């Protein structure tokens, strides 16, 4: 029974750390860019877009398709950065313990 109580305590602590991590991810902002900085996209740690900046030089109607591609690329760049930050934080939180495949925390 002693081991079970210790395990429950560890699980509670882990849950608390996960909640703290989720709260900190909401305040985290990561910027992705594309086209040598002509398009920048800012996401929070949950992947929600907060800001989008498009250089006025790209406002040419003939360049609409390129602009759309750059927005998608900037978003993907920011998303990759968030995934790396999240993976690093999870690695620290779990003390290097490998989680089962497909178990993506905290989401």
C-alpha positions in Angstrom: 0.0 0.0 0.0 2.9 2.4 0.6 4.0 2.1 -3.0 0.4 2.8 -4.2 0.2 6.0 -2.0 3.6 7.2 -3.4 2.5 6.5 -6.9 -0.8 8.4 -6.4 1.2 11.3 -5.0 3.5 11.3 -8.0 0.6 11.2 -10.4 -1.0 14.2 -8.6 2.3 16.1 -8.8 2.6 15.2 -12.5 -1.0 16.4 -13.2 -0.3 19.7 -11.4 2.9 20.2 -13.5 0.9 19.5 -16.7 -1.7 22.1 -15.7 1.1 24.6 -15.1 2.7 23.8 -18.4 -0.5 24.2 -20.3 -1.1 27.6 -18.6 2.5 28.7 -19.6 2.0 27.6 -23.2 -1.0 29.9 -23.5 1.2 32.9 -22.6 4.1 31.7 -24.9 4.3 33.5 -28.2 6.4 32.1 -31.1 7.0 33.9 -34.4 7.4 32.1 -37.7 8.4 33.8 -40.9 8.6 33.1 -44.6 9.9 34.9 -47.7 12.9 36.3 -45.9 10.7 37.9 -43.3 8.1 39.4 -45.7 5.4 37.4 -43.9 5.5 36.8 -40.2 3.0 34.8 -38.1 2.8 34.8 -34.3 1.2 31.8 -32.6 0.6 31.1 -28.9 1.8 27.9 -27.4 -1.4 26.2 -28.2 -1.1 26.9 -31.9 -3.7 29.7 -32.1 -2.7 32.5 -34.4 -2.3 35.8 -32.6 -0.8 38.1 -35.3 -0.1 38.1 -38.9 2.2 40.7 -40.6 2.5 41.0 -44.3 5.0 43.4 -45.9 3.1 46.0 -48.0 5.4 45.1 -51.0 3.4 41.9 -51.2 0.0 43.6 -51.7 0.3 43.3 -55.5 -2.9 41.5 -56.7 -0.7 39.6 -59.2 1.2 38.0 -56.3 -1.8 36.7 -54.4 -0.9 33.1 -54.8 2.6 33.6 -53.6 1.3 35.6 -50.6 -1.0 32.7 -49.7 1.9 30.3 -49.9 4.0 32.5 -47.7 1.3 32.8 -45.0 1.0 29.0 -44.9 4.8 28.7 -44.7 5.1 31.2 -41.9 2.3 29.5 -39.9 4.1 26.1 -40.4 7.4 27.6 -39.3 5.8 28.9 -36.0 4.0 25.6 -35.5 7.2 23.6 -35.8 8.9 25.9 -33.2 6.0 25.4 -30.8 6.1 21.6 -31.2 9.8 21.6 -30.4 9.4 23.8 -27.3 6.5 21.6 -26.1 8.6 18.4 -26.7 11.5 19.9 -24.8 9.3 20.9 -21.9 7.7 17.5 -21.8 11.2 15.9 -21.8 12.2 18.0 -18.8 8.9 17.3 -17.0 9.0 13.6 -17.4 12.7 13.4 -16.6 13.5 11.8 -19.9 10.9 9.1 -19.5 9.8 8.0 -23.0 6.0 8.2 -23.4 4.2 5.6 -25.4 3.9 6.3 -29.1 0.9 8.5 -29.9 0.7 9.9 -26.4 1.0 13.6 -27.1 0.8 15.6 -23.9 -0.4 18.1 -22.9 -2.9 18.2 -25.7 
